[in-house]
Amino acid sequence: MKKILLTVVALMSMTMTFAENESAANLNKVESYDMTVNMSKLSQALGLSTDQIQAVSEIHKSFSAEMMYVAQYANEERNQKLDKAINRDLAYMKYILSEEQYRKYLTLLNLTLRNRGIK
């Protein structure tokens, strides 16, 4: 009887450990889709004018919200939604930014996505 009880306790503790790691992995995955940035640093890096700062801020807020929404999808749908969100953000930014600013933004976005393991 003692062996059965000890086996059940060991099995339950291993199951709880596995479940804890799984929820932590999901939390980290969702956190990697959080695209909030320091807008003053971004505007300084891109050399934005006052009007551009406001426009880029609004575009980036909607992009950040969309990325958090994308994080909730399964892998197959996530990739499609992710591509749509990134393409939409880049289209809006291309309209607002100059050619040089857009290239810098594209580089920063690619590095951010790569560092967070999204793309």
C-alpha positions, 0 to 999 in steps of 0.5 A, spaced: 500 500 500 505 504 501 508 503 494 502 505 491 501 511 495 508 513 493 507 512 486 501 516 486 505 522 489 511 521 485 506 521 479 502 527 481 508 531 482 511 530 476 505 532 472 504 538 476 511 540 474 510 538 467 504 543 467 507 548 470 513 548 465 507 548 459 504 554 462 510 558 463 512 557 455 505 559 453 506 565 457 513 567 454 510 566 447 505 571 448 510 576 451 514 575 445 508 578 441 508 584 445 511 590 441 511 596 445 517 600 444 519 607 447 517 612 442 522 617 444 527 612 442 524 610 436 523 617 433 530 619 435 533 613 431 529 614 425 529 622 426 522 623 425 518 630 425 513 632 430 507 630 425 511 623 423 511 622 431 504 622 432 502 618 426 507 613 427 505 612 434 498 611 432 500 606 427 504 602 432 499 602 437 494 599 432 500 594 430 502 592 437 494 591 439 494 586 432 500 582 434 497 581 441 491 578 438 495 574 433 499 571 439 492 567 441 492 563 434 494 556 433 500 556 429 497 555 422 493 561 423 498 565 427 503 565 421 498 568 416 495 573 421 502 575 423 504 576 415 498 580 414 499 584 421 506 586 419 505 587 411 499 592 414 504 595 418 509 596 413 504 599 408 502 604 413 509 606 415 512 606 408 506 612 407 508 616 413 516 615 413 521 617 408 525 612 404 531 612 409 527 612 415 523 606 412 529 602 411 531 604 418 524 602 421 524 595 416 531 594 419 529 595 426 523 591 425 526 585 422 531 585 428 526 585 433 522 580 430 528 575 430 530 577 437 523 575 440 523 568 436 517 571 432 520 570 425 
